Amino acid sequence: MNRCLPLVAVALSCTLCLPGLAQVNRRWSAVCDSKGRLHAVECRQADGTVVHRIWDGKQWAAPTVAWTGFIPFSPTLAVDAQGNAHIVWGIHNSFGHVYSKDGQWVVGAQG
């Protein structure tokens, strides 16, 4: 199922379609890196996973599970100057944080 949503950035407004994302019972966030690749993160509430994917303009890279645990929600995604993804999400009355480093997911601050 494809979902389209308005994407607003500085002086930019368009419709962004993310094939394969935003299905029922999932929450997601997306951001572009300095190479123009789209990073997307999904919180899959059904199985308690946080999944990261990259769109290169033609296809999605294989998804990676960044975290598994208690029902994640409301993800926020950022990519730093080195191209590492940082994901923060809510967990009940707390939060989780992971970041990518050398192709691996590292657990960051937890609250």
Backbone hydrogen bonds in HBPLUS format (Angstrom, degrees):
<---DONOR---> <-ACCEPTOR-->    atom                        ^
c    i                          cat <-CA-CA->   ^        H-A-AA   ^      H-
h    n   atom  resd res      DA  || num        DHA   H-A  angle D-A-AA Bond
n    s   type  num  typ     dist DA aas  dist angle  dist       angle   num
A0018-LEU N   A0003-ARG O   3.30 MM  15  6.09 158.1  2.35 165.1 166.1     1
A0005-LEU N   A0016-LEU O   3.14 MM  11  5.56 151.4  2.23 138.8 145.8     2
A0016-LEU N   A0005-LEU O   2.97 MM  11  5.56 171.3  1.98 160.5 160.7     3
A0007-LEU N   A0014-CYS O   2.86 MM   7  5.45 165.6  1.88 153.8 156.0     4
A0014-CYS N   A0007-LEU O   3.15 MM   7  5.45 155.2  2.22 144.7 152.4     5
A0009-ALA N   A0012-LEU O   2.94 MM   3  4.95 161.6  1.97 139.9 144.9     6
A0012-LEU N   A0009-ALA O   3.00 MM   3  4.95 169.8  2.01 122.7 119.3     7
A0021-LEU N   A0018-LEU O   3.21 MM   3  5.67 163.4  2.23 135.9 134.7     8
A0026-ARG N   A0023-GLN O   3.19 MM   3  5.75 128.3  2.47 149.2 143.7     9
A0027-ARG N   A0043-CYS O   3.10 MM  16  5.07 153.6  2.17 132.4 140.6    10
A0043-CYS N   A0027-ARG O   2.57 MM  16  5.07 157.7  1.62 154.4 161.5    11
A0029-SER N   A0041-VAL O   2.93 MM  12  5.42 142.7  2.07 145.5 156.6    12
A0041-VAL N   A0029-SER O   2.86 MM  12  5.42 158.4  1.91 159.9 165.6    13
A0031-VAL N   A0039-HIS O   2.94 MM   8  5.41 151.8  2.02 149.5 158.0    14
A0039-HIS N   A0031-VAL O   2.78 MM   8  5.41 174.1  1.79 162.7 162.1    15
A0033-ASP N   A0037-ARG O   2.93 MM   4  5.57 151.1  2.02 151.4 160.6    16
A0036-GLY N   A0033-ASP O   3.00 MM   3  5.40 163.2  2.03 116.7 120.3    17
A0038-LEU N   A0055-TRP O   3.02 MM  17  4.97 155.6  2.08 150.7 151.1    18
A0055-TRP N   A0038-LEU O   2.73 MM  17  4.97 163.2  1.76 150.8 156.7    19
A0040-ALA N   A0053-ARG O   2.89 MM  13  5.31 162.3  1.92 153.3 155.4    20
A0053-ARG N   A0040-ALA O   2.87 MM  13  5.31 153.6  1.94 156.7 161.6    21
A0042-GLU N   A0051-VAL O   2.83 MM   9  5.16 155.1  1.89 147.0 155.5    22
A0051-VAL N   A0042-GLU O   2.87 MM   9  5.16 158.6  1.92 149.8 156.1    23
A0044-ARG N   A0049-THR O   2.79 MM   5  5.22 161.8  1.82 161.8 166.0    24
A0048-GLY N   A0044-ARG O   2.84 MM   4  5.65 119.4  2.21 145.6 163.2    25
A0049-THR N   A0044-ARG O   3.22 MM   5  5.22 137.8  2.41 139.4 141.5    26
A0069-GLY N   A0048-GLY O   2.83 MM  21  5.21 159.5  1.87 147.3 154.3    27
A0050-VAL N   A0067-TRP O   2.86 MM  17  5.14 152.2  1.93 152.0 151.9    28
A0066-ALA N   A0050-VAL O   2.75 MM  16  5.52 148.5  1.85 156.5 167.1    29
A0052-HIS N   A0064-THR O   2.88 MM  12  5.36 165.0  1.90 160.5 162.3    30
A0064-THR N   A0052-HIS O   2.94 MM  12  5.36 163.1  1.97 154.3 160.0    31
A0061-ALA N   A0054-ILE O   2.78 MM   7  5.40 158.6  1.82 157.6 165.0    32
A0056-ASP N   A0059-GLN O   3.22 MM   3  5.96 163.8  2.25 155.3 153.3    33
A0073-PHE N   A0090-GLY O   2.98 MM  17  5.10 144.2  2.11 140.2 144.9    34
A0090-GLY N   A0073-PHE O   2.76 MM  17  5.10 159.2  1.80 162.5 161.0    35
A0076-THR N   A0088-VAL O   2.73 MM  12  5.27 146.8  1.84 160.4 169.5    36
A0088-VAL N   A0076-THR O   2.99 MM  12  5.27 162.2  2.02 151.9 157.4    37
A0078-ALA N   A0086-HIS O   2.97 MM   8  5.21 150.3  2.06 148.9 156.5    38
A0086-HIS N   A0078-ALA O   2.74 MM   8  5.21 156.4  1.80 162.3 162.7    39
A0080-ASP N   A0084-ASN O   2.98 MM   4  5.48 158.6  2.02 151.7 152.2    40
A0083-GLY N   A0080-ASP O   2.93 MM   3  5.35 163.2  1.96 117.7 122.2    41
A0100-SER N   A0085-ALA O   2.88 MM  15  5.36 152.1  1.95 151.2 159.2    42
A0087-ILE N   A0098-VAL O   2.90 MM  11  5.47 172.1  1.91 162.9 165.3    43
A0098-VAL N   A0087-ILE O   3.04 MM  11  5.47 153.8  2.11 149.9 158.1    44
A0089-TRP N   A0096-GLY O   3.10 MM   7  5.40 152.0  2.18 140.1 145.8    45
A0096-GLY N   A0089-TRP O   2.86 MM   7  5.40 153.5  1.93 148.9 155.4    46
A0091-ILE N   A0094-SER O   3.10 MM   3  5.05 163.4  2.13 114.5 114.5    47
A0094-SER N   A0091-ILE O   2.70 MM   3  5.05 144.8  1.83 131.3 143.6    48
A0111-GLY N   A0095-PHE O   3.18 MM  16  5.15 174.7  2.18 138.8 138.5    49
A0108-GLY N   A0097-HIS O   2.79 MM  11  5.04 166.3  1.80 133.4 135.4    50
A0099-TYR N   A0106-VAL O   2.91 MM   7  5.35 149.8  2.00 145.5 155.4    51
A0106-VAL N   A0099-TYR O   2.79 MM   7  5.35 164.4  1.81 156.2 161.5    52
A0101-LYS N   A0104-GLN O   2.82 MM   3  5.35 154.5  1.89 152.0 160.7    53
A0104-GLN N   A0101-LYS O   3.03 MM   3  5.35 162.1  2.06 113.9 119.7    54
